[in-house]
Amino acid sequence: MSPPHFLVIPYPILGHMNPLLQFSQVLAKHGCKITFLITEFNQNRMKNAIENLGTQINFVALPDGLDPEDDRSDQPKVILSLRNTLPSKLHNLIQNINASDGDDSKITCLVISKNMGWALEFGHNLGIKGALMWPASATSLASFESIPTLIHDRIIDPETGLPTRKQEIQLLPNSPMMDTANLPWCSLGKNFFLHMVEDTQSLKFGEWWLCNTTCELEPGALNRWPRFLPIGPLIQSDTTKSSFWREDTTCVDWLDQHPPQSVVYVSFGSLAIVEPNQFKELALGLELLNKPFLWVVRPSTDSNNENNAYPDGFVGSKGKIVEWAPQKKILNHPAIACFVTHCGWNSIIEGLCGGIPFLCWPFFSDQFINRSYICDVWRVGVGLDKDENGVISKGEIRKKVEQVVGNEDMKARSLKLKELTLDNSAEGGQSSKNLQKFINWAKD
C-alpha cells in the first residue's frame, strides 16, 4: 500500500504555519508524502527559510487574493480574501498533483488549520479525506465548539459573542474557571466571532481534530468529543529547522556563557504588539532585575508596531536583544531560569518540554485560558498583574520574576510535567499511538 499523501493548508500566519510545519516533518519521518501550501506573499517573504527546510516537504504557493500593499494584519480581510480566492486555484492544484505521477502521487488527505474550515468541506466534495490540525489548546477548540450551548444558556450574545453579564464559568470538567470576558473571541471583534461560528461548522467535515497537546494537560477537553486526537508534543530534534522566520542563533552561544537557571527569557510570539508605554516599562523592569535577560523584540514592520523606542535609563548591558530566536533550543538550555510569555499555545508546549517556569502576560484570544492552566491547574507559573492604568509596572515585573526564580517547588512541578508531556511522544506513548492511528486511517 502506498504511503498517504497529505496536502497541508495552514492559515498564513506564523502561529499556524510553524505547528503545521512541525506536524508535516513528523509525518514525513513516518514515510508520508507532504505537499505544503503557502501564499505567494509568504513565499516571497520567507524564500531563504523555505530553501533551508530541506527536501522532505514539497512547498507550493498560491495567491492570497490581496494586493501587495494590503495590510495582512487585518485578519477578517485576509480570511475573506482566502475564502474567495483559493477554492478554484486549489481545485486546479489538486488536479495537477493527482495527474502528475499516477495513483502513487494522488492527494489522500487534507490537513488544515483554524480559519480554513471551508477547505475541509471543499475536499469532502471532491471525495478527499480531511482533518483539522488545531494550532492552539484543545480547550480553546472546545470553547468554539461550545458556542451553541453558551448561546442557548444565555451566557453570550448570539450576534456578538460577548458575555451577557459578568460571571465565571467552568467550560469543561477538569478545566479551570474562566471569566466570560476572557472567552477566546471576546477581544477579536464581532466579525471574528461570526466567522468562527461558521468556520466551526465547516470543521465537522474533518474526521479528526488533531491537537498539539496530551491527555494529562487537558483531560476535560479531550474527553469531551471523540474526534479530538492528542498528538503532542510536536517537538522536533534540535537539528530540525521548524520555523519560517530567520533565527538569530548567536543567542545560544551567549547563553552558554551563563550559569544554570540564571537568565530570564522574554518573548511574545509573532503577533502580539506591546504598546509604547508598556514597552518602556518592560525595558525598565528588565533593567531592574539585576539578572541577565534574553529579549525577543520583533522589528517594526508597520505603523501599528512602532514600539521599539527604548526609554531613557535603559542600558541593557546585562541582556541580549534579538529579533527572533530558536526558541526550542533556548527553552532547553540550562541557563534559562524562567519564561516571560504571551501564553500562546506553541510557546507553552515548548516551555513545558523545557521544564521552564512561566511568567504569564496574555494579550488576546486563547492566551487567557492558557494562563489559567499554567497558574491554577498545573501550577508552573504566575501571572503578571496590571496596575490601575492598565500597565504591568517595572516593579511588578521584578517582584514576579523573584517569586518564580529559585522557587524549588515550582521548578520540581515543571520538571515533572516535562517528563509526563514528553513521555507521550516516546515510542509506546499515547500521542505516538494516536499519530500511528491517524496515519493508518489516512492510508485506507
Secondary structure by P-SEA (a helix, b strand, c coil): cccbbbbccccccaaaaaaaaaaaaaaaaabbbbbbbbcaaaaaacaaaaaaccccbbbbbbbccccccccccaaaaaaaaaaaccaaaaaaaaaaaaacccccccccbbbbcccaaaaaaaaaaacbbbbbbccccaaaaaaaaaaaaaaaaccccccccccccccccccccccccccccccccccccaaaaaaaaaaaaaccccccccccccccccccccccccccccccccccccccccccccccaaaaaaaaacccccbbbbbccccccccaaaaaaaaaaaaaccbbbbbbbccccccccccccccccccccccccccccaaaaaaaccccccccccccaaaaaaaaaacccccccccccaaaaaaaaaccccccbbbbbbcccccccaaaaaaaaaacccaaaaaaaaaaaaaaaaaaaccccaaaaaaaaaaaaaac
